[in-house]
Amino acid sequence: MHCTHTIIYHMHTQHEDGSVRMFEHLLESNDLKPELLNWGLDETDLTLIKEQIAGPLESQLCSQKTSDWPYCGRTNAKSFLYEIVANKRNGVDVDKWDYFARDCHCLGIPNNFDTMRYMKFARVIDVNNRKQICTRDKEVGNLYEMFHTRSTLHRRAYQHKTSKIIEIMITEALEKANEHFFLLGSNGKEVRLSESIDDMVAYTRLTDQVFQQILLSTDPNLKESREILEKIERRQLYKCVGQTQPSTPSKKLSKVLQDTCIFYLYSEKNKQT
């Protein structure tokens, strides 16, 4: 699911926004709100969960929301709770620890950050009238390993040129399939790949199996998409003929382009151009 979802996110929306909509869909489709109420979790708690995912919600209104405190799930007396899942203050959060453990294990890359040691020395401390998660100064070496692991994963995996080229090829294949490949959405409506982000029923069907469905399809309309995916299977990847990066990133450029070099690629089909 990860690869296809990531590409659709990059094409259309922010990852966190889609996650909030998916959370709301799971609550509704599984009728979970009554069960959560039985366990003492009300709308305020659900707002807290959404804010843990996406940060402050512009659409959410509440009495405690001010220019200094943009959250509705908890008051600023519980500010440290917003540093656990997605820490906007310094980036030290369990979301990173989770994908560090997963990706380092799968890629065979050492992860020298000791999560248990960090939690052992972490404390909630009042700093400038706001509670923050802090740790001992002697943990600076362990925290360095955390950011070093992140840098290593980006350099050797996430932003590796081969990873980016395959991502571009899959994106191109999905774009060419967009008008001819449909997913079953809400109320039995068929939606395009690019529209699935706006229909959570269809979006739950957007797994990496889409790759195999296009690859094994005999539909002539999917011929171009199939050829691209077959090249990935045969390792006939596009070649990088040059790269650049804006010296002054523009707000109009997507975050994907600002964070990575822009690749100029050619395929076997258009070598002569």
C-alpha positions in Angstrom: 0.0 0.0 0.0 2.8 2.4 0.9 4.3 3.1 -2.6 1.0 3.7 -4.5 -0.4 5.8 -1.7 2.7 7.9 -1.5 2.6 8.7 -5.2 -1.0 9.7 -5.1 -0.4 11.9 -2.1 2.5 13.7 -3.8 0.3 14.2 -6.9 -2.7 15.7 -5.0 -2.5 16.4 -1.3 -0.5 16.4 1.9 0.1 13.0 3.5 -1.4 14.2 6.9 -4.6 15.5 5.3 -5.3 12.2 3.7 -4.6 10.4 7.0 -7.1 12.5 8.8 -9.8 11.7 6.2 -8.9 8.0 6.4 -9.3 8.2 10.2 -12.7 9.8 9.9 -13.7 7.1 7.3 -12.7 4.3 9.6 -14.7 5.8 12.5 -17.8 6.1 10.3 -17.6 2.9 8.3 -17.0 0.8 11.4 -19.4 2.7 13.6 -16.7 3.2 16.2 -17.9 6.4 17.9 -20.4 4.6 20.3 -17.8 2.1 21.3 -15.2 4.9 21.9 -17.8 6.7 24.0 -18.2 3.6 26.1 -14.5 3.9 26.9 -14.8 7.6 27.8 -13.4 9.0 24.5 -15.5 11.9 23.2 -15.3 14.4 20.3 -12.5 16.3 22.1 -10.4 13.2 22.2 -11.0 12.5 18.5 -10.0 16.0 17.7 -6.8 15.4 19.7 -6.0 12.3 17.6 -6.6 14.3 14.4 -4.3 17.1 15.6 -1.7 14.5 16.5 -1.7 13.5 12.9 -2.0 16.8 11.0 -1.3 19.5 13.5 -3.7 22.4 14.1 -7.0 22.0 12.2 -8.1 25.2 10.6 -11.7 24.1 10.4 -11.9 23.3 14.1 -13.3 26.1 16.4 -13.1 26.1 20.2 -12.9 28.5 23.0 -9.3 27.7 24.0 -8.0 28.4 20.5 -5.8 31.5 20.5 -2.9 33.0 18.5 -0.5 31.4 21.0 -2.4 28.0 21.2 -3.9 26.8 17.9 -5.2 23.4 19.2 -8.7 22.3 20.4 -8.0 18.7 21.5 -6.2 19.8 24.7 -5.4 23.1 26.5 -1.8 24.4 26.6 -1.5 22.8 30.1 -1.1 19.5 28.1 1.1 20.9 25.4 3.6 18.1 25.8 1.1 15.7 24.3 1.7 17.3 21.0 5.3 16.4 21.0 4.8 12.6 21.1 3.5 11.6 17.7 4.5 14.5 15.4 6.8 16.9 17.2 6.6 20.3 15.4 9.0 21.8 17.9 12.2 19.8 17.4 11.2 16.7 15.3 11.9 14.1 18.0 8.9 11.9 17.9 7.7 8.3 17.8 6.7 8.5 14.2 10.4 8.7 13.2 11.3 5.9 15.6 8.7 3.7 14.0 9.8 4.0 10.4 13.5 3.9 11.5 12.9 0.5 13.0 10.9 -0.7 10.0 13.1 0.6 7.2 16.5 -0.1 8.8 15.4 -3.7 9.4 14.2 -4.1 5.8 17.2 -2.3 4.2 19.9 -3.8 6.4 21.0 -0.3 7.6 22.2 0.0 11.2 20.0 2.0 13.6 22.1 3.2 16.5 19.5 5.3 18.1 18.4 3.8 21.5 14.7 4.6 21.9 14.4 3.0 25.3 17.3 4.9 26.7 15.8 8.2 25.4 12.5 7.5 27.0 14.2 6.5 30.3 15.8 10.0 30.5 12.9 12.0 29.1 10.9 14.2 31.5 8.0 16.7 31.1 9.4 20.1 32.3 7.8 23.6 32.4 9.8 25.8 29.9 8.7 29.4 29.5 5.2 28.6 30.9 4.7 25.6 28.5 5.2 22.0 29.3 7.8 20.3 27.0 9.3 16.9 26.7 13.0 17.3 27.7 15.9 15.0 28.2 19.3 15.0 29.9 22.2 16.9 28.3 24.2 13.6 28.3 21.7 12.2 25.8 22.9 14.6 23.1 25.0 11.7 21.5 21.9 9.5 21.4 19.9 12.2 19.7 22.7 12.8 17.2 22.3 9.1 16.3 18.6 9.7 15.7 19.2 12.5 13.2 22.1 10.7 11.7 19.9 7.6 11.0 17.3 9.9 9.4 20.0 11.4 7.2 21.4 8.0 6.2 17.9 6.7 5.3 17.2 9.7 3.1 20.7 9.5 1.4 20.8 5.7 0.9 17.1 5.0 0.3 14.4 7.7 0.2 16.3 10.1 -2.0 18.5 7.6 -3.7 18.6 8.3 -7.5 17.3 4.8 -8.4 14.4 5.1 -5.9 13.5 8.5 -7.4 13.7 7.2 -10.9 11.4 4.2 -10.1 9.0 6.5 -8.3 8.9 8.7 -11.5 8.3 5.7 -13.7 5.4 4.4 -11.5 3.9 7.9 -11.4 4.1 8.1 -15.2 2.4 4.7 -15.5 -0.4 5.7 -13.1 -0.9 9.0 -14.9 -1.3 7.1 -18.3 -3.7 4.6 -16.7 -5.8 7.3 -14.9 -8.5 7.6 -17.6 -8.8 3.8 -18.1 -8.4 2.3 -14.6 -11.2 2.7 -12.1 -11.7 1.8 -8.4 -15.1 1.1 -6.8 -15.9 4.0 -4.5 -18.8 5.1 -2.3 -22.3 4.3 -3.4 -20.9 1.9 -6.0 -19.5 4.8 -8.1 -16.3 4.1 -10.1 -13.6 6.7 -9.6 -10.3 7.3 -11.3 -7.0 6.8 -9.5 -6.5 10.5 -9.2 -9.9 11.0 -7.7 -9.5 8.2 -5.1 -8.0 10.6 -2.5 -11.4 12.3 -2.3 -13.3 9.1 -1.9 -12.1 7.1 1.1 -14.0 3.9 0.1 -12.0 3.9 -3.2 -8.9 4.9 -1.4 -8.9 1.8 0.8 -8.8 -0.2 -2.4 -5.7 1.7 -3.6 -3.1 -0.8 -2.6 0.1 -1.9 -4.3 -2.0 -4.6 -6.0 -2.9 -1.8 -8.5 0.6 -2.3 -9.9 0.0 -6.0 -10.5 -3.5 -5.4 -11.9 -2.2 -3.0 -14.6 0.8 -5.2 -15.3 -1.4 -8.3 -15.9 -4.2 -6.5 -17.7 -4.9 -7.2 -21.3 -6.8 -3.9 -21.8 -5.3 -2.1 -24.9 -5.9 1.2 -23.2 -3.4 0.3 -20.5 -0.7 -0.7 -23.0 1.6 2.3 -22.3 1.3 1.9 -18.5 2.0 -1.8 -18.8 5.1 -1.2 -20.9 6.5 1.2 -18.3 5.8 -1.3 -15.4 7.4 -4.1 -17.4 10.5 -2.0 -17.8 10.7 -1.6 -14.0 10.3 -5.4 -13.7 13.2 -5.9 -16.2 15.3 -3.2 -14.6 15.2 -1.1 -17.8 15.1 2.1 -15.8 15.1 5.7 -17.1 18.5 7.3 -17.2 19.4 10.5 -15.4 20.9 12.9 -18.0 21.1 15.9 -15.7 19.8 17.4 -12.5 19.3 20.8 -11.0 17.7 22.5 -8.0 16.2 26.0 -7.7 18.7 28.4 -5.9 15.7 30.2 -4.5 12.8 27.8 -4.0 9.5 29.2 -5.0 6.3 28.8 -3.0 4.7 27.7 -6.3 7.0 24.7 -6.4 5.8 21.6 -4.6 7.7 20.4 -1.5 8.7 17.3 -3.4 10.6 19.5 -5.9 12.2 21.7 -3.3 13.4 18.8 -1.2 14.9 16.8 -4.1 16.8 17.5 -7.3 14.7 17.7 -10.5 15.6 14.8 -12.8 15.6 15.1 -16.6 15.0 11.6 -17.9 14.6 9.7 -21.1 13.2 6.3 -21.8 14.2 3.8 -24.4 11.3 5.0 -26.6 12.5 8.6 -26.9 16.3 8.2 -27.0 16.6 10.1 -30.2 14.8 13.2 -29.0 
